Amino acid sequence: MSPEQLVDNLIEAGWHVIDTDFDMMAFTHWRKQALDCIGALMGPAHAYTHYFRDFVEQAEKASLLTGEGILVATKEQVAKAERESQTAP
């Protein structure tokens, strides 16, 4: 599975957490998977990893939407890096 597809799956899973009315177990599972993914793709010291860890803490809509935005930004950065690596001499 490509990194972009993995992030897309996590974005979709985030929407399912909203559909569960923020079931704590579903949110906790999604948060761990998303944080692990962002850390693996961007690195543990990257700003996105820190922002996700710091701002996606509560099983509430604002927190989840913040996490979704960070996942979208991660996906865009990964896609950009991939395009640049394909066009580099």
Phi, psi and omega in degrees: 000135180287156177302322180296320179292321177300315179295318177302319179297321178290324176297314178298318179298325176298320178295326177292327176298318177300318180296336179273009185059039176061049171306125186301319180295317179296317179297315182298318179296312179299315182299316180296313180298317181294316180296318177299318181295311180298316178299320180290321183280322187254340183103149184292338181263359182291150181302321181299320179296316179295315180300315181299312181300319185279327189251353179246080185242324187258145176282073179218161188301313182299319180295314180294319179295325174298315178298319178299318179297320179293322176296318178298316179297320177299314179301317180296320179294319179294316179296319179297315179297322179294316178299317180295324180289332179282334181263353180289141180292000000 
